[in-house]
């Protein structure tokens, strides 16, 4: 008899990848979501409409499953919900943003280069996490982790880095992909182009979720790609894969006037270790970073093309980027500096 899994947030980028990997491994999978995001056109499987804030409905939907994968848990209250479930094990998507820098700061509170966290390279799961009462992303995720790890259900917490993959509503790589599509002649990157902010392909996060399902326990595990390219590496690789000849200009120090930093333009490295996943869970990455990036590009170009054919634009494909202010990413292009 096949093992069964419920994936909460099952039509988001991570949920889709997890459902695909579990099914390929022989699992029976139910994908649940609030119904606010339409599944991709190539996924015709029925989806369970579920509001994860409705605890009784969540308990009923999860009852008896061997595994629940929660991609949209953010708070201690969500953790308490999950601990009420009658299930075999949990895999919960957390974030690498829970780590606290040696200077006492964390990613939520960065306002300038000096306030950016100082992290060891690489960061391991034993490094201290944020522990305060602030109701913002990182402290809430860290508090969620503590509640789950103190519970009585087997749980793996996947501390994901900068997630990328098909079906993303916030594909950071669009920063460079759009420049290639527009034929922009150059991009200018601060900090010498050496910024490193560890990417995490959805295919690899999903493969790690499967490894966790096969070895139930109680632990936090970093969830990133095996490679951590620099800002300039990402730019050059996108341009190469898209056949675009552009100059990657790097400047020492912070962004110069008139140019937009990329999502990876950070003043200090944010690099995570995957040793625990490889050694304790026998995890093997599903894709190297370059191959995952190529898949991102193929999907993004096709998805934006479809949107444009309907009279829309990239903003319809990446609404979360728009919410983050991504229109400003390309303002410098009009001045020929981008």
URQUI-V894528 format. One record per run of one state. SS is the DSSP state (h for helix, s for strand, l for the rest). FROM is the first residue (numbers start at 1). TO is the last residue. If there is no record, write none. Layout:
BEGIN
[[SS | FROM | TO] [SS | FROM | TO]]
END
This chain:
BEGIN
[[l | 1 | 3] [s | 4 | 8] [l | 9 | 12] [h | 13 | 24] [l | 25 | 27] [s | 28 | 33] [l | 34 | 47] [s | 48 | 49] [l | 50 | 54] [h | 55 | 62] [l | 63 | 66] [s | 67 | 70] [l | 71 | 75] [h | 76 | 82] [l | 83 | 88] [s | 89 | 95] [h | 96 | 98] [s | 99 | 99] [l | 100 | 106] [h | 107 | 109] [l | 110 | 112] [h | 113 | 115] [l | 116 | 122] [s | 123 | 123] [l | 124 | 128] [s | 129 | 129] [l | 130 | 136] [h | 137 | 149] [l | 150 | 154] [s | 155 | 160] [l | 161 | 161] [s | 162 | 164] [l | 165 | 173] [h | 174 | 182] [l | 183 | 185] [s | 186 | 189] [l | 190 | 190] [h | 191 | 193] [l | 194 | 196] [s | 197 | 197] [l | 198 | 198] [s | 199 | 201] [h | 202 | 214] [l | 215 | 217] [s | 218 | 223] [l | 224 | 230] [h | 231 | 241] [l | 242 | 246] [s | 247 | 250] [l | 251 | 269] [s | 270 | 270] [l | 271 | 271] [s | 272 | 272] [l | 273 | 274] [h | 275 | 281] [l | 282 | 288] [h | 289 | 309] [l | 310 | 313] [h | 314 | 317] [l | 318 | 318] [h | 319 | 323] [l | 324 | 325] [h | 326 | 335] [l | 336 | 338]]
END
